[in-house]
Amino acid sequence: MENKENIIVTLTFKFALEIIKYCDDLQENKKFVIANQLLKSGTSIGANIREAQNAESKADFIHKFKISAKEIEETTYWLQLCKFSNNYPDVDNLIEQLSTISKIVNKIIITSKQK
């Protein structure tokens, strides 16, 4: 039996690890409010996608991915605040990763609705 990698699960897990690292940096710089918000939304993306892997129905699967899409939007907001605020570590790599994840998530939602 072939063990095929689930690319969106892998990408969102790696992204969550990067978010944790970034939020640790924010905490060290006493940027607690942004760090907490970003940590919650940024790790929630992958958690919902992981949950969707054991969805009870197609509707449940789509619903979990839609929640992930909302968390992507919220995470984008927090990352853009960091990008355009003074004295925040660089977020360009995180924004780029999130853009890729967003495209895949939206494609999965659209494809799932069509089937």
Secondary structure, DSSP 8 states (H G I E B T S, - for coil): ------HHHHHHHHHHHHHHHHHHHHHHTT-HHHHHHHHHHHHHHHHHHHHHTT-SSHHHHHHHHHHHHHHHHHHHHHHHHHHHSTT----HHHHHHHHHHHHHHHHHHHHHHH-
